[in-house]
């Protein structure tokens, strides 16, 4: 099954079955499913005193077997989704994989109220808050600036003059001047707008390098 990461938005094929449709695992799985449901149907008919002989009983047994197959496949999808949800994303390493069945139903509910220059507080796994600034937004990617500062409580309001990127050897960690993130992944993160300001030319240097834009021409 295809899954997407709710953290970075990366799409990937995970689970028991490989991506190609025609594979021996699919044949084995469908064979087992049909065999189990066929045997179960016969046992149920025998348990309640019915027979599978005759066209009427045959149609009835086919209907019961089809219902059992649907239940079998639904249970398999549920188990696979639960197992894969414990795995790490191949792109970012987060344990936030969700099936594309869920993603398809949630797309219409993804918030799109991103503000360029907005400072958003986002909660870490340890309960602290980090601040990211939205530099550029397009249809599929959000370009962010992440600060090294961590807050124990949700800040009411901040501005970039109070924040720092830190250094690599800083005890409190360091920030990132620019990094792109799939918009769907960012939109799924819980965030609170705690500030809004303009984006400076210096802050866009990393974006220009990423986009292949010559800073001299800006």
C-alpha positions as CSV (number, residue, x, y, z in Angstrom):
1,X,0.0,0.0,0.0
2,X,1.2,3.6,-0.6
3,X,1.7,5.7,2.4
4,X,2.5,9.4,3.0
5,X,4.4,11.0,5.8
6,X,2.4,13.4,7.8
7,X,5.6,15.2,8.9
8,X,7.4,15.8,5.6
9,X,4.7,14.8,3.1
10,X,6.9,12.2,1.3
11,X,5.0,9.4,-0.5
12,X,6.3,5.9,-0.3
13,X,5.2,2.3,-0.9
14,X,5.4,0.4,2.4
15,X,4.1,-2.8,3.9
16,X,4.0,-6.5,3.1
17,X,3.3,-6.2,-0.6
18,X,5.6,-4.7,-3.3
19,X,4.5,-1.9,-5.5
20,X,4.2,-3.9,-8.8
21,X,0.7,-5.2,-9.2
22,X,1.8,-8.5,-10.8
23,X,3.9,-10.2,-8.1
24,X,3.9,-13.6,-6.5
25,X,3.0,-12.2,-3.1
26,X,-0.3,-10.8,-4.5
27,X,-1.1,-14.2,-6.0
28,X,-0.4,-16.0,-2.7
29,X,-2.4,-13.5,-0.7
30,X,-5.5,-13.7,-2.9
31,X,-5.2,-17.5,-3.1
32,X,-5.1,-17.7,0.8
33,X,-8.0,-15.2,1.1
34,X,-10.2,-17.1,-1.4
35,X,-9.3,-20.4,0.2
36,X,-10.0,-19.3,3.8
37,X,-13.3,-17.6,2.9
38,X,-14.4,-20.6,0.8
39,X,-13.7,-23.0,3.6
40,X,-15.4,-20.7,6.1
41,X,-18.5,-20.4,3.9
42,X,-18.8,-24.2,3.7
43,X,-18.4,-24.5,7.5
44,X,-21.1,-21.8,8.1
45,X,-23.5,-23.5,5.7
46,X,-22.9,-26.9,7.3
47,X,-23.3,-25.3,10.8
48,X,-26.7,-24.0,10.0
49,X,-27.9,-27.0,8.1
50,X,-27.6,-25.6,4.5
51,X,-26.0,-27.1,1.5
52,X,-24.0,-25.5,-1.3
53,X,-25.5,-27.8,-4.0
54,X,-28.0,-26.3,-6.5
55,X,-27.9,-23.0,-8.2
56,X,-29.8,-21.1,-5.5
57,X,-27.6,-22.4,-2.7
58,X,-24.6,-21.8,-5.0
59,X,-25.5,-18.2,-5.5
60,X,-26.1,-17.8,-1.8
61,X,-22.7,-19.3,-1.0
62,X,-21.0,-17.0,-3.5
63,X,-22.7,-14.0,-1.8
64,X,-21.5,-15.1,1.7
65,X,-18.0,-15.8,0.4
66,X,-17.9,-12.3,-1.2
67,X,-18.9,-10.7,2.1
68,X,-16.2,-12.7,3.9
69,X,-13.6,-11.6,1.3
70,X,-14.5,-8.0,1.8
71,X,-14.1,-8.4,5.5
72,X,-10.8,-10.3,5.0
73,X,-9.3,-7.5,2.8
74,X,-10.5,-4.8,5.1
75,X,-8.9,-6.5,8.1
76,X,-5.7,-6.9,6.1
77,X,-5.6,-3.2,5.2
78,X,-6.2,-2.2,8.8
79,X,-3.5,-4.5,10.1
80,X,-1.0,-3.4,7.5
81,X,-1.8,0.3,8.2
82,X,-1.3,-0.3,12.0
83,X,2.0,-2.0,11.4
84,X,3.4,0.5,9.0
85,X,2.4,3.4,11.3
86,X,5.1,2.2,13.7
87,X,7.8,2.4,11.0
88,X,9.9,5.4,10.3
89,X,9.6,7.6,7.2
90,X,12.4,6.9,4.7
91,X,12.7,10.6,4.0
92,X,12.7,12.3,7.4
93,X,12.7,9.4,9.9
94,X,9.4,10.4,11.7
95,X,6.9,7.8,12.8
96,X,4.0,9.5,11.1
97,X,3.1,7.3,8.1
98,X,-0.5,7.2,7.1
99,X,-2.2,5.3,4.2
100,X,-3.2,7.3,1.2
101,X,-6.8,6.2,1.8
102,X,-6.8,8.4,4.9
103,X,-4.9,11.1,3.1
104,X,-7.4,11.3,0.2
105,X,-10.2,11.9,2.7
106,X,-8.3,14.6,4.6
107,X,-7.0,16.7,1.7
108,X,-10.1,18.8,1.6
109,X,-9.6,19.7,5.3
110,X,-6.0,20.8,5.0
111,X,-5.7,24.4,6.1
112,X,-4.3,26.8,3.5
113,X,-4.1,30.0,5.6
114,X,-0.3,30.2,5.4
115,X,1.1,33.7,5.8
116,X,4.4,34.6,4.2
117,X,6.5,36.2,6.9
118,X,4.4,34.4,9.6
119,X,6.1,33.1,12.7
120,X,4.6,29.9,13.8
121,X,5.0,28.1,17.1
122,X,5.1,24.3,16.7
123,X,5.2,21.8,19.5
124,X,8.1,19.3,19.8
125,X,7.8,15.7,21.2
126,X,9.2,16.8,24.5
127,X,6.5,19.4,25.0
128,X,8.6,22.5,24.2
129,X,7.8,24.9,21.3
130,X,10.0,25.8,18.4
131,X,9.5,28.7,16.0
132,X,9.6,28.6,12.3
133,X,9.2,31.4,9.8
134,X,7.5,31.1,6.5
135,X,9.7,32.5,3.7
136,X,8.1,31.4,0.5
137,X,4.9,29.4,-0.3
138,X,4.0,27.7,-3.6
139,X,1.5,25.1,-4.6
140,X,3.5,22.1,-3.2
141,X,6.3,23.4,-1.0
142,X,6.7,25.7,2.0
143,X,10.1,27.2,2.5
144,X,10.9,27.7,6.2
145,X,13.4,29.2,8.5
146,X,13.7,27.3,11.8
147,X,15.2,29.0,14.9
148,X,17.2,27.3,17.7
149,X,15.2,28.8,20.5
150,X,12.9,26.6,22.5
151,X,10.1,27.7,24.7
152,X,8.6,25.7,27.6
153,X,5.3,27.5,27.3
154,X,3.5,28.7,24.1
155,X,4.7,32.2,23.5
156,X,2.1,34.9,23.1
157,X,4.1,36.9,20.5
158,X,7.6,36.8,19.1
159,X,9.6,38.5,16.4
160,X,12.8,37.4,14.7
161,X,14.9,39.9,16.5
162,X,14.3,37.9,19.7
163,X,15.3,34.6,18.0
164,X,18.6,33.1,16.8
165,X,19.8,30.3,14.5
166,X,22.4,29.3,17.1
167,X,25.5,27.4,16.3
168,X,26.3,23.8,15.5
169,X,28.1,23.4,18.9
170,X,25.5,25.2,20.9
171,X,24.2,23.2,23.9
172,X,20.6,24.2,23.1
173,X,20.9,23.0,19.5
174,X,20.8,25.0,16.3
175,X,18.4,26.3,13.7
176,X,18.2,26.1,9.9
177,X,18.3,29.2,7.8
178,X,16.3,27.6,5.0
179,X,14.7,24.3,4.3
180,X,11.9,23.2,1.9
181,X,9.0,21.1,3.2
182,X,6.1,19.6,1.4
183,X,3.1,21.8,1.9
184,X,0.9,18.9,2.8
185,X,3.3,17.8,5.5
186,X,3.5,21.3,7.0
187,X,-0.2,21.8,6.9
188,X,-0.8,18.7,8.9
189,X,1.4,20.0,11.8
190,X,-0.3,21.7,14.6
191,X,0.9,25.3,14.6
192,X,0.0,28.7,16.2
193,X,0.7,32.0,14.6
194,X,2.7,34.1,17.2
195,X,4.1,36.8,14.9
196,X,4.1,38.3,11.5
197,X,6.7,40.4,9.7
198,X,8.3,41.0,6.4
199,X,10.9,38.5,4.9
200,X,14.3,40.2,4.5
201,X,16.6,39.7,1.5
202,X,19.2,38.0,3.7
203,X,16.6,35.4,4.8
204,X,16.0,34.5,1.1
205,X,19.6,33.7,0.3
206,X,19.1,30.0,1.0
207,X,15.9,29.9,-1.0
208,X,17.7,31.5,-4.0
209,X,20.4,29.0,-3.9
210,X,17.9,26.2,-3.7
211,X,15.9,27.7,-6.6
212,X,19.0,28.4,-8.7
213,X,18.4,32.2,-8.7
214,X,21.5,34.3,-8.9
215,X,21.4,36.7,-5.8
216,X,23.3,39.3,-7.8
217,X,20.3,39.7,-10.2
218,X,17.9,40.3,-7.3
